[in-house]
Amino acid sequence: MGARFSELAERLGADQIATESAIPPRYRLDAFRAHRGSRLPEGGVTPAAVVWPRSTEDVSVVVHFAADAGLSIVPWGGGTGLMGGARPTTDSIVLDMRRMRRVLSIDRASNRATAQAGIVLEALDRRLRKARLTLGHDPWSRPRATLGGAIGTNGIGYAGYLRGTMGDQVLGLESVLADGTILRTRPAVRSTTGLDLRRLFIGTEGTLGIVTAATLRVFPIPEREEIHAFSIRDFPTGLACLVRMYDDGLAPAVMDFEESFPAPSLPWRSDDGPPALYLGFAGSRELVGACWRVAHRRLRAAAARSLPDGDARDYWRTRHDIIYAHDEVSPGVTRADMFLKDVIFDYIHVALPRSRILAYRRSSLAILRRHGVRPIGFGVWTQPELVSLEVLRSVGADRAAARTAVASAVDEIIRRALSLGGSMEYVHGVGVKLAHLMADELGTGLAVARRVKAALDPGGILNSGKLGF
């Protein structure tokens, strides 16, 4: 171990720090990999050190050390971030939080739980289920993502419309500031006592403070969960049907509506066909039954065709499977790296006014054609205003040109969404992937955000380079 880190190793323990050749290759990158459309370098760099804290006090010690040593800190959870939010630099300490994984309390009567930030979401949900409770946040990455990472990106999951984003479920949190101060906010369901300090650390990707624990609103396991699948003749018809359902007051626990496009260069099957809708409700038997009566009335009016129940069961059973593509098959190499080595694959998630979605769809498809990029799927997820678009281009003879073409198309499509009154992300955060678009997103608000960053982190040590900071 280098001499510069010997003091830190003495304070924390040698088993809590790795430097130089002892650093595993996985810490060079998160899940933002070379198969994505980007002008950024494909390969990552090895950080100066990796530290595995066991307590909030350990995190404070590391923050003090980094500030004195002129190093930055990159918080690391499950490594599932898709925007490079955990991508390190050579002068950074990666702070892997996964040894801080204790469930501190479960209050069944109050439907709340407190846990450390490094706990994996699925592990937390298993603990809650023993108390007849469940976590409200259910993203595709649940078997690998951590609580702190989900708070840092303010991610949304399958039950997003019913339960809200991860940040909506945070009642209070504990965070370490750039000067090592430990801040704890009061875990109140509602408070009108000025600035809501906890919101400073929700969705800001560890740039203003390092979340070390949180108290969450959790939920009773529903008596009934019922999901069905449907085919609808075209996207505009399906969108109009969903808008009417939501205006009726329905709050689906699952809603995924997407049309697919043929993509012969994909390493998996993608065919042209009518859009598919996966729709589900959760709660008491009476509530679920009533919701389905309203939903079926709207679906019949849209001439929706029921698909086999097995389709819906398969969709729900496999909803987390994609995360396993990000597991390593060899040091620093994931299944996704191998599976997508011949294509550039990317996605765009924007929030739009309902009235602008069809115009955005037309513009997006035209932009993709102009850049030689294929659409794979276009749809809405959890609620009608949240739009997703998946795209692909073959690598061909010039990988760099393919990555640039996809990146250019993505940027143009995002700017089109902004011009229509939308926002450029609602799922994965900004990281480094979208940092160059923050001025388009925030306008003069970016300068305000940077003043907040400068006030809380004057040395710029917390996850520098992310979120446009």
N, C-alpha and C positions, 0 to 999 in steps of 0.2 A: 504494500500500500504506500502511495506517495506520502512524503513528509507533510505536505500541506493539509492532509486529512487525518493525520495521526491524532490530533487533539480531539476532533469530532469522534473518532473511533473510540478513544478513551472514555469520552463522556457517555456515548450511547451503547458501546459494546461492539467488538469487531464483527460480530455476526449480523450487525444491522447496517453495514456499509460495504459497498464494493466499488473498486476503482480500476482503471486501466483494463488489462486483459481479463479481469474477473467479472466485468460487466457483461451480462448475457446480451446477445445481439437483438433480442426482442425490444430492447429499450431505445433502439434507433428510430423507430416509427411506431405510431399507433395504427388504427385500421384504415387510415388514409394512405393508400398504397399506390404502387406504380401503374396500376391498371385504370386509374382515374384521370379524367381530363384536367390537366393543370400545366402551367408554365414553370412550376416549382421543380427543383431537382427530384428525381425519382427515388434515389437512395437517401437514407437518413444519415445522421452522424452519431457517434458515440458520445454520450454526455461525460462530464468530468467525473461524476460519481452517481451511484444509485444508493438511496437510503431507505430503509424500511422502519419507520417509526412505530413504536408500540403504544404511545400515549400522546395526548395533546401537548404535554410538556416537552416530549421529544421533538415535536414539530416546531415548537417555539425555539428550542435549542438550535435546530437546523437553520431556521430563519435568521437568527442572530449570527450564526457562523457564516452563512452565505453573504449577508450584508457586509460583514467585516472583511471577507475574502474577495469581494467584488464579483460574486457569482450570482446567477439567477436560479430560480426554483421553478420546476415544472411539476405540478401535481399529477399523479398517475393513479388511475383506478383499475379498471379491467382492461385497459388498452383497446377499448371498443370504439373510441371516438372516430368518426368518419370525416372530420374536417381538419385533422392535424392539430387539435387542441392540446395534445400531449406530446407533440413533436419537440425533441430537445435541441439544444445547441451545444457546441463543444465546451462552453463555459457555464453549463447549467448542472444543477443537481436534480436528478429525477427523484421525486418523493413518492415512492410506491406505498400507498396507504393501506394495502390489503392485510397487514397484520393488525390493524385497528378494526376489528370485525365483531366486536361484542354487541349483543343486544343488552342495553342497559336497563330497560324497563318495558313492560307491557301492561297497560291499564285497560282491561277489558270493559269496565263500566263506562269509561270515557272515550273508548274507541281511539286510543292514541298509543304510540310506542316511541321509544327513544333508542337510537342505535348509533354506533360509531360509523364514520363515513366510509370505511374500507370494506364494509360488509357487502357481499354480493346480493343483488336484489332477490334472486331466487332463494338463497339461504335465509334471508329475512322473511320472505313469504312463508317458507316452511315453518319457521318458528312461530309466526303469527297464526298459522292454521291450527297449531296445537291449542291455541286459545280461542278457536272458532272465529278468527279474524283473517283478513287478507289485505295485502298491499294493493293500493289503488293504482299504482303505476306498473304497467305491463308492456314494456317495449319489446321489440324483436330480440334485443340483446340481453334480456333478463338473466339467462344462465351465466353470463360473464360480467356484465356491467355492475358497477358499485353504486352505492347510495350517493356518495360524494360526487361522482361523475355525472349522475343523473341530475343532481341539483345544479351542478356547474353549467350544464347545457340547458337546464329547464326543459328536459325532454318530455315528449308526449308518448303515450302508449295506446294500446288497442282500446282501452276504456276511456280515452281522452275526453270525449264529450260528456260522459257521465261523471267522471271523477276529476277532470281537469288535468293540467300538466303536473309534473313532479313538483314544481314550485308552488302550485296551488295547494298541495298537500302538506307543505312544510309549515308547522305551527311556530317553531322556534329553532334556532341553531346555535352552534358553537363554532367560532372561526378564529384563526390566528392571523393577525395583521402583519404588515411588512416590518414593523418594529418589534415583533415578537409578542405584542399584547394579545391576551386571550379575551375575546369578546363573546359574551353569552346573551342572547336575546330572550325575552320572556315568551314562553310558549303559549300565548293566548289565542283563542279562536278568533277574537276580534279586538282591535285596539285602535283608538283615535288619539294617540299620544304623540303626534308629530311625525317626524320622519320614520318610516318603517325600515329599521336598520337591516333586518334579515333580507330584504329585497336587494340590498347591495351585493349579496353573495349568491343570488339565484340567477342563473343565466349568464354570469360574468366570467365563467371558465377559469376561476382561480386567479384572476388578474387583480382583484381587490382584496382578497383574503383567502385563506385555505380553510375550507369547511372540514371540521374534524368530527362533528356529531350533529344529529338533528332529531327533533321531536316531530313526529308525523301524525297526521290524521290517517287512521286506518279504518277498515270497513268490515262489518259482519259478512261472513260468507253467505252469499244470496241463497235463498231457498231453491230458486230455479234459475237456470241459464239456458236459453233456447236460441239456437242459431240456425238459420236456413240460408240457402243459396238460390239465386234467381238469375235469369237471363233477360235482358231488356234490349229492345231492338236497336237502339242507338244511344249515344252519349247524351245528346240534348234531352231526349225523352226521360232518361233515367235521372238526370240532374233535376229536371223539373219535378219529378215524382218525389225525390228526396227533399227538396225544398218544401214541398207541401207537408210532408211528414213532420219535419222539424217545426214548421209553423203551427202544426196541430198540437205541439207541445211534447212530442215524443223525445226521449233521451236515450238513444241506443247505447248499449254497452259495447257493441261492435258495429262498425259500418265501414265497409271497404268496397268501393265501386270503381271499376277500372275497365277500360277498353284496351285490347292488345293489338299489336301490329306484327306482321311477319318480319322476322329478322333471321335470314338464313345463315348469317355468320356467327350466331349465338352458339355457345357450347351447350345450350339446352333448348328445348322445343319452345317456339313462340309463333303462334298462328294468328292470322286475322280472324275476327269473329265478333259476334255481338258482345257488348260489355256484360260483365258478371258483377253481381251484387252479393256480398255477404253481409247479412244483417242479423243482429241479435239483441235480445233484451234480458235484463237480469233483475231479480227482486223476488217478492212473494209470488206465489202461483197466480193469485188474482191480478196482480199488477202486470205480470208478464202476459197473461191471457188478454187483458184489456189492451195492452200495447199492440199485440199482434192483430187484434180485431181492427184497430185503426190502420195499422200498416198494410194489412191485406186489402182493405178497401182502396187505398192509394195505389197499391201494386196492380190490382185488377184494372183500375182506370188507365194504367200505363201499359196494359197488355203484357205484364211481366210473366215469364214462364218459369215455373218451379223447376229447379235442378235436383238431382238425387240428393237425399240427405247425406249420403256418404261424401259428397263433395264438400259440404259444410263441415262435416266431422274431420275430414282430412285437412281442410284449411286451418281449423282451430288446433288440431293436434300437432301440426308442423309449423306453427306460426313462429317458433323460436329457432327453427333448424338452421336458418341462414347464418346465425352467429358462429356455428361450428366451422364454417368456412374460414374463419379468422384464427382458428387454432393452428399452431405450428406443426409442420410435417418434418421439419429439420430446423436447426438453429437459425432464427431470423427469417424463415420462409414459411408462409401460411398456405393452406389449401387454396385460398382465393388467388394467391400469386400464381399458383400452378394452373388453376382452372381457367383464369382469365388472361393468360400470358399472351394470347393472340388477338385480344380485343381491348379497346378502351371503353370502359363502362362507367356511366355516371348518372346522377339523378339530381332533380331540382325539386325543392319543396317550397311553395309560396302560399301566402295567405292573401286572398283576393275578395273584394265584394262579389256577391253572387252574380250581380248583373254584368260583371266584366269577364266571367270565366270563359264563356264561349268565344269572345273576342281574343282572349289570351290563348286559347287552344288553337285558333286559326293562325295567329301570329307565330306561335311556337313551332307548329309543324312547317310553316313556310321558312322560318329561320333555320331549322334543322336541314331542310332540303338544300338551302343555299350553301350550307357548310359541309354538305356531304355526310351528314350524321343521321342515323336512323332512329326513329322513335321505337320504343319497345312497348311502353304502356303509358296511358294518360288516365288519371282518375282523381277522385276525392276520397279523403280518409278521415274518419271520425266525425266530421261535419262538413256540410257542403262548401264552406269557404276555404277549406284546406286542400290544396291541389298538389298532386305529385306527378312527376314526369320522369320516366327512365329512358335513357338513350344509349346508343352504342355505335362504335365505328371499328372496322377491322384495322389492325395495326398495319398490314401491308408491308411495303418495302421500307417505309420511313416511320418508325415509331414516334419520333419527336413531332413530326408533322401531324400524325393522328391525334396525339395528346393535345397539341395546340388547337387543332380544328374543333375538338370537343370542348376544350376550355373556352374558345371564342364563342361557340354556339351557346354554351351555358351562360356566359356573361351577358350576351345580347338578350337571351330569353329572360334572365333575371331583371335586366334594366327595363324590358318591356313590362314585366309585372309591376315594377315600381312606378312606371308611367301611368299604369291603370289604377293606381291607388293602393297597391299591395305592399307586402313585406317579403323579404327574400328568404326567410327561413322560419320554420315552426317546429322542427324536429331535432336537428343535430347540432345546432349552434353554428358559430362562425369559424373558430380556429384560425388557421392560416389560409385555408382554402378560399374563404370569401372575404378575408380581411381587406383586400384592395377595393371592395365594393362598399365599405362602411360609410364613406363620404356620400355615396349615392343614397344609401339607406337612411342615414341620420341627418344629412345636411349640416346646418350649423350646430346641431346637437352633438356632432362628433367632437367639436372643440369643448363643449360642456363636459362630455364624458371624459375627455382627456384631462380636464382640470380636476375632476373627481379622482381620477387615477393618480395624478401628480400629488394631490393632497394626502391620499392614503398610502401611496407607495412612491415617495419622492425619488428613491434610488432605482426604480423600475426593475425590481428583482423578481416580482411575482408574474410568472408565465409571460414574460416579455415577448412582443411580436404577435400576440394573439388579439383578436377583436379589434384590430387597427391601433392597438396601443404599442 
